[in-house]
């Protein structure tokens, strides 16, 4: 008995340093690869956020190879590629069925979603940029995982297939982001889901770096509630849209009263806000908007908030990125919008946090589409991002 106990102690003493060395090597890899995610852009509404139409016509025209070339020419080093889970699952199912004898065309219009996605990924890589494979489903898909364990099982299976499918691409430049804004208000449940998915990814793709996030909407407060995963080859992310009263003014989603706001300035002043407060009809909502300028939102405040995220990463010895930030352009003053983008970008860079702006040529875009559907780059936004078209 004594000899067996001694043998167990010796094995444990050997195993613990070995595990620590493995994690240290994994962390070193994650920190090195985070350098590929310094200045990024989100390509939205291409393979996600367009439910009901992920046809070849849509994906061939929404974002084109010329758009990807423009993104590279602007100086972005990575693209966050958002992907809806539903057509992704349909396409994998169809591919499996065809391999087992189903006729071509099985699975409907999204059956070839994966081959079209492959072309997008390879186009980004060919333009010398890294790509984040971001599973970015509709809210209903995420909400199912709040209570339905079968939904979680299906999500784990989806990621096992997705990771295996892209495991043969360059792991230095292909990143796997588990889920965009999980909308899980139970942080312990989300931690369990995320750990399961990370384990499935690691089994299928042992060399790729994973991107993990906090619960809910991936805000800084959600990041601060996290405990790092056991896997060391992980980069952590957060999103930044504060204050929403400014960044989401005029938006028809989210808090209903945002749709009343137009021309809210940043930074705010008492004189500039007096008339604008009258845009919001309900007193309680007007009170919230009034607090936007009473809270003295400016670059200094933004820097202090982002410092909190950086402190969490430093304390946990993990790499960190902010892969969404932006301001809705339809109803915002262009000068105020560029002021906010510049303040966020410079705060992130001051803390050595890589970033990816939301988004390329849709509602928050660095570019806008003209009447012919061609992307026209906005030089003010490019300047606010510290970039210059080559």
C-alpha positions as CSV (number, residue, x, y, z in Angstrom):
1,X,0.0,0.0,0.0
2,X,2.8,2.4,0.9
3,X,4.7,1.7,-2.3
4,X,1.6,2.3,-4.4
5,X,1.0,5.6,-2.6
6,X,4.6,6.6,-3.2
7,X,4.3,5.7,-6.9
8,X,1.0,7.8,-7.2
9,X,2.7,10.8,-5.5
10,X,5.7,10.6,-7.9
11,X,3.4,10.3,-11.0
12,X,1.4,13.3,-9.7
13,X,4.5,15.4,-9.2
14,X,5.6,14.6,-12.8
15,X,2.2,15.2,-14.3
16,X,1.6,18.6,-12.8
17,X,4.8,20.2,-14.1
18,X,4.1,18.6,-17.5
19,X,0.6,20.0,-17.6
20,X,1.9,23.4,-16.5
21,X,4.5,23.3,-19.3
22,X,1.8,22.3,-21.9
23,X,-0.4,25.2,-20.8
24,X,2.5,27.7,-20.9
25,X,3.3,26.6,-24.5
26,X,-0.3,26.9,-25.5
27,X,-0.5,30.4,-24.0
28,X,2.7,31.4,-25.9
29,X,1.0,30.2,-29.1
30,X,-2.2,32.2,-28.3
31,X,-0.3,35.4,-27.5
32,X,1.8,35.1,-30.7
33,X,-1.3,34.5,-32.9
34,X,-3.2,37.4,-31.3
35,X,-0.7,39.5,-33.2
36,X,-2.5,38.5,-36.4
37,X,-5.7,40.2,-35.0
38,X,-4.5,43.7,-34.5
39,X,-6.7,45.6,-37.0
40,X,-9.8,43.8,-38.2
41,X,-13.2,44.3,-39.8
42,X,-16.4,42.4,-39.6
43,X,-18.1,41.3,-42.8
44,X,-21.8,41.1,-41.8
45,X,-24.9,40.0,-43.7
46,X,-22.8,37.8,-46.0
47,X,-23.1,34.3,-44.5
48,X,-25.2,35.5,-41.5
49,X,-27.9,37.9,-40.5
50,X,-29.9,37.3,-43.7
51,X,-32.2,34.5,-42.8
52,X,-34.3,33.1,-45.6
53,X,-31.7,34.0,-48.3
54,X,-28.3,32.5,-48.2
55,X,-28.5,31.6,-51.9
56,X,-25.5,31.6,-54.2
57,X,-26.8,34.9,-55.7
58,X,-26.8,36.5,-52.3
59,X,-23.3,35.3,-51.1
60,X,-21.8,36.0,-54.6
61,X,-23.0,39.7,-54.6
62,X,-23.2,40.8,-50.9
63,X,-19.4,40.8,-50.4
64,X,-17.2,40.2,-53.5
65,X,-13.5,39.4,-54.0
66,X,-13.1,43.1,-54.9
67,X,-14.4,44.0,-51.4
68,X,-12.0,41.6,-49.8
69,X,-9.1,43.1,-51.8
70,X,-10.2,46.6,-50.7
71,X,-10.3,45.5,-47.1
72,X,-6.7,44.2,-47.4
73,X,-5.6,47.4,-49.3
74,X,-7.0,49.5,-46.4
75,X,-4.5,47.9,-44.1
76,X,-6.8,45.5,-42.2
77,X,-4.9,42.3,-41.1
78,X,-7.9,40.1,-40.3
79,X,-11.6,39.6,-41.2
80,X,-14.2,38.3,-38.7
81,X,-16.5,36.1,-40.9
82,X,-19.9,35.7,-39.3
83,X,-21.7,32.5,-40.1
84,X,-25.4,31.6,-39.4
85,X,-25.7,28.2,-37.7
86,X,-28.8,27.0,-39.5
87,X,-27.6,26.9,-43.1
88,X,-24.3,25.7,-41.8
89,X,-26.0,22.7,-40.2
90,X,-28.1,22.1,-43.3
91,X,-25.1,22.1,-45.6
92,X,-23.1,19.7,-43.4
93,X,-26.2,17.4,-43.2
94,X,-26.6,17.6,-47.0
95,X,-22.9,16.8,-47.6
96,X,-23.1,13.8,-45.2
97,X,-26.3,12.6,-46.9
98,X,-24.8,12.9,-50.4
99,X,-21.8,10.8,-49.3
100,X,-24.2,8.1,-48.2
101,X,-26.1,8.0,-51.5
102,X,-28.6,10.9,-51.5
103,X,-29.1,12.6,-54.9
104,X,-27.3,15.8,-55.7
105,X,-29.4,18.8,-54.7
106,X,-30.5,17.1,-51.5
107,X,-31.1,19.6,-48.7
108,X,-32.5,22.6,-50.7
109,X,-30.9,25.9,-51.6
110,X,-28.4,25.9,-48.7
111,X,-27.0,22.5,-49.5
112,X,-23.9,24.1,-51.1
113,X,-23.4,26.7,-48.3
114,X,-20.1,25.1,-47.1
115,X,-18.4,25.2,-50.6
116,X,-19.3,28.8,-51.0
117,X,-18.1,29.6,-47.5
118,X,-14.8,27.8,-48.3
119,X,-14.3,30.1,-51.3
120,X,-14.9,33.1,-49.0
121,X,-12.4,31.8,-46.4
122,X,-9.8,31.0,-49.1
123,X,-10.2,34.5,-50.7
124,X,-9.5,36.2,-47.4
125,X,-6.5,34.0,-46.8
126,X,-5.2,34.6,-50.3
127,X,-5.3,38.3,-49.6
128,X,-2.8,37.7,-46.8
129,X,-5.3,38.3,-43.9
130,X,-6.3,36.1,-41.0
131,X,-9.9,34.9,-40.7
132,X,-12.1,34.3,-37.7
133,X,-14.7,31.6,-38.2
134,X,-17.5,33.2,-36.1
135,X,-20.7,31.2,-35.4
136,X,-23.2,34.0,-35.4
137,X,-26.7,32.6,-35.3
138,X,-30.1,34.3,-35.0
139,X,-31.3,35.0,-31.4
140,X,-33.8,32.0,-31.4
141,X,-30.9,29.6,-31.9
142,X,-29.0,30.9,-28.9
143,X,-32.1,31.2,-26.8
144,X,-32.8,27.5,-27.3
145,X,-29.6,26.7,-25.6
146,X,-30.7,28.5,-22.4
147,X,-32.8,25.5,-21.3
148,X,-32.6,22.8,-23.9
149,X,-29.7,20.4,-23.4
150,X,-30.4,18.8,-26.8
151,X,-29.8,22.2,-28.4
152,X,-26.5,22.3,-26.7
153,X,-25.6,18.8,-27.9
154,X,-26.4,19.9,-31.5
155,X,-24.3,23.0,-31.2
156,X,-21.3,20.9,-29.9
157,X,-21.8,18.5,-32.9
158,X,-21.9,21.4,-35.3
159,X,-18.6,22.8,-34.0
160,X,-17.0,19.3,-34.1
161,X,-17.8,19.2,-37.8
162,X,-16.9,22.8,-38.5
163,X,-13.5,22.6,-36.7
164,X,-12.6,19.3,-38.5
165,X,-13.6,20.9,-41.9
166,X,-11.2,23.8,-41.4
167,X,-8.5,22.0,-39.5
168,X,-6.4,21.6,-42.7
169,X,-6.2,25.4,-43.2
170,X,-3.2,27.4,-41.8
171,X,-3.7,27.4,-38.0
172,X,-1.6,30.5,-37.8
173,X,-4.3,32.5,-39.6
174,X,-7.6,30.6,-39.1
175,X,-9.3,31.2,-35.7
176,X,-12.4,29.5,-34.3
177,X,-14.8,31.8,-32.4
178,X,-17.2,29.7,-30.3
179,X,-20.3,31.9,-30.4
180,X,-21.2,35.5,-31.0
181,X,-22.9,37.2,-28.0
182,X,-24.2,34.0,-26.3
183,X,-27.2,35.8,-24.7
184,X,-26.9,33.4,-21.8
185,X,-27.8,35.2,-18.5
186,X,-26.7,32.1,-16.5
187,X,-23.0,32.6,-16.5
188,X,-22.3,29.1,-15.0
189,X,-24.4,27.4,-17.7
190,X,-22.5,29.3,-20.4
191,X,-19.2,28.4,-18.9
192,X,-20.1,24.7,-19.1
193,X,-21.4,25.1,-22.7
194,X,-18.2,26.9,-23.8
195,X,-15.9,24.4,-22.1
196,X,-17.7,21.5,-23.9
197,X,-17.5,23.3,-27.3
198,X,-13.8,24.1,-26.8
199,X,-13.0,20.5,-26.0
200,X,-14.9,19.3,-29.1
201,X,-13.0,21.9,-31.2
202,X,-9.7,20.8,-29.7
203,X,-10.4,17.1,-30.5
204,X,-11.1,18.0,-34.2
205,X,-8.5,20.7,-34.7
206,X,-5.7,20.3,-32.2
207,X,-3.6,23.2,-33.6
208,X,-6.1,26.1,-34.1
209,X,-6.6,29.0,-31.7
210,X,-10.0,29.3,-30.1
211,X,-11.7,32.6,-29.3
212,X,-13.9,32.5,-26.2
213,X,-16.2,35.1,-24.7
214,X,-18.3,35.9,-21.6
215,X,-22.0,35.3,-21.3
216,X,-24.9,37.7,-22.4
217,X,-23.7,40.2,-25.0
218,X,-19.9,39.9,-24.5
219,X,-19.7,43.3,-22.8
220,X,-16.8,44.1,-20.5
221,X,-18.8,43.2,-17.4
222,X,-19.4,39.8,-18.9
223,X,-15.7,39.4,-19.5
224,X,-14.9,40.3,-15.9
225,X,-17.2,37.5,-14.8
226,X,-15.3,34.8,-16.7
227,X,-12.8,32.3,-15.6
228,X,-10.3,31.3,-18.3
229,X,-10.6,27.9,-19.9
230,X,-8.3,25.0,-19.1
231,X,-7.1,25.1,-22.7
232,X,-4.3,27.6,-23.0
233,X,-4.5,28.1,-26.8
234,X,-7.4,30.6,-26.4
235,X,-7.8,34.3,-27.0
236,X,-10.6,36.1,-25.1
237,X,-12.8,38.7,-26.6
238,X,-15.3,41.5,-25.7
239,X,-17.5,43.9,-27.6
240,X,-17.7,47.7,-27.0
241,X,-20.7,49.9,-28.0
242,X,-20.9,52.1,-24.9
243,X,-22.8,54.4,-24.6
244,X,-25.6,52.8,-26.6
245,X,-27.5,56.1,-26.5
246,X,-25.0,57.4,-28.9
247,X,-23.8,54.3,-30.9
248,X,-27.3,53.0,-31.5
249,X,-29.2,56.2,-32.1
250,X,-32.0,55.7,-34.6
251,X,-31.7,51.9,-34.5
252,X,-34.9,50.0,-34.9
253,X,-33.8,47.1,-32.8
254,X,-32.7,46.8,-29.2
255,X,-34.3,49.4,-26.8
256,X,-37.4,50.8,-28.5
257,X,-36.7,54.5,-27.6
258,X,-33.4,54.5,-29.5
259,X,-35.4,54.8,-32.7
260,X,-36.4,58.3,-31.6
261,X,-32.9,59.6,-31.4
262,X,-31.2,61.6,-34.2
263,X,-28.1,63.7,-34.3
264,X,-26.9,62.9,-30.7
265,X,-23.4,64.4,-30.4
266,X,-20.3,62.9,-29.0
267,X,-18.9,64.1,-26.7
268,X,-22.2,65.6,-25.4
269,X,-22.6,69.1,-23.9
270,X,-25.5,70.6,-22.0
271,X,-26.1,73.2,-24.8
272,X,-26.1,70.6,-27.5
273,X,-28.5,68.2,-25.6
274,X,-31.2,70.5,-24.5
275,X,-33.2,70.4,-27.7
276,X,-32.3,66.8,-28.5
277,X,-33.8,65.6,-25.3
278,X,-37.2,66.6,-26.7
279,X,-36.8,63.9,-29.3
280,X,-37.7,61.2,-26.8
281,X,-41.4,61.5,-25.7
282,X,-41.4,59.3,-22.6
283,X,-40.1,61.0,-19.4
284,X,-38.3,57.8,-18.1
285,X,-36.6,57.4,-21.4
286,X,-35.7,61.0,-21.6
287,X,-34.2,60.8,-18.2
288,X,-31.9,58.0,-19.5
289,X,-30.8,60.0,-22.4
290,X,-30.2,63.0,-20.1
291,X,-27.8,60.8,-18.2
292,X,-25.7,60.3,-21.3
293,X,-24.4,63.8,-21.1
294,X,-24.5,64.0,-17.3
295,X,-22.2,61.0,-17.2
296,X,-19.5,62.9,-19.1
297,X,-18.9,60.4,-21.9
298,X,-15.6,61.2,-23.6
299,X,-12.3,59.6,-24.5
300,X,-11.1,59.6,-21.0
301,X,-14.1,57.6,-19.7
302,X,-13.8,55.2,-22.6
303,X,-10.2,54.6,-21.8
304,X,-10.9,53.9,-18.2
305,X,-13.5,51.3,-19.1
306,X,-11.2,49.5,-21.6
307,X,-8.5,49.6,-19.0
308,X,-10.7,47.3,-16.8
309,X,-10.8,44.7,-19.6
310,X,-7.0,45.0,-20.0
311,X,-6.5,44.5,-16.3
312,X,-8.6,41.3,-16.3
313,X,-6.5,39.9,-19.2
314,X,-3.3,40.8,-17.4
315,X,-4.4,39.3,-14.1
316,X,-5.3,36.1,-15.9
317,X,-2.3,36.1,-18.1
318,X,-4.3,35.6,-21.3
319,X,-4.5,37.5,-24.7
320,X,-7.5,39.7,-25.3
321,X,-9.2,41.3,-28.3
322,X,-12.2,43.5,-28.9
323,X,-13.7,42.1,-32.1
324,X,-16.8,44.4,-32.3
325,X,-17.2,48.1,-31.8
326,X,-18.9,50.7,-34.0
327,X,-21.6,53.4,-34.3
328,X,-24.7,53.2,-36.4
329,X,-24.2,55.7,-39.2
330,X,-27.7,56.4,-40.5
331,X,-28.7,59.0,-37.9
332,X,-25.4,60.1,-36.3
333,X,-23.4,63.2,-37.0
334,X,-20.4,62.1,-39.0
335,X,-17.9,64.2,-37.0
336,X,-19.3,62.8,-33.7
337,X,-19.2,59.3,-35.1
338,X,-15.6,59.5,-36.1
339,X,-14.7,61.1,-32.8
340,X,-16.1,58.1,-31.0
341,X,-14.5,55.5,-33.3
342,X,-11.1,57.3,-32.9
343,X,-11.4,57.4,-29.1
344,X,-12.3,53.7,-28.8
345,X,-9.6,52.6,-31.3
346,X,-6.9,54.6,-29.6
347,X,-7.9,53.3,-26.1
348,X,-7.7,49.7,-27.3
349,X,-4.3,50.3,-28.9
350,X,-3.0,52.1,-25.8
351,X,-3.8,48.8,-23.9
352,X,-2.3,46.7,-26.7
353,X,-5.7,45.1,-27.5
354,X,-6.4,44.0,-31.0
355,X,-9.6,45.1,-32.6
356,X,-12.2,44.5,-35.3
357,X,-14.7,47.2,-36.2
358,X,-18.3,46.4,-36.9
359,X,-18.7,46.4,-39.9
360,X,-17.5,46.7,-43.5
361,X,-20.4,48.1,-45.7
362,X,-23.6,47.8,-43.8
363,X,-25.2,50.0,-41.1
364,X,-22.1,50.7,-39.1
365,X,-19.7,50.5,-42.1
366,X,-16.3,51.7,-43.0
367,X,-17.7,51.8,-46.5
368,X,-21.2,52.4,-47.9
369,X,-22.9,50.9,-50.9
370,X,-23.8,53.2,-53.7
371,X,-26.9,52.9,-55.9
372,X,-25.2,50.2,-58.0
373,X,-24.3,48.1,-55.0
374,X,-20.6,49.0,-55.2
375,X,-18.7,49.7,-51.9
376,X,-17.5,53.2,-51.5
377,X,-14.9,53.7,-48.7
378,X,-15.5,56.5,-46.2
379,X,-12.2,58.3,-45.7
380,X,-13.2,59.8,-42.4
381,X,-13.9,56.4,-40.9
382,X,-10.6,55.1,-42.3
383,X,-8.7,58.0,-40.8
384,X,-10.5,57.4,-37.4
385,X,-9.2,53.8,-37.5
386,X,-5.7,55.0,-38.0
387,X,-5.6,53.3,-41.5
388,X,-4.7,54.6,-44.9
389,X,-5.6,53.0,-48.3
390,X,-2.6,51.7,-50.1
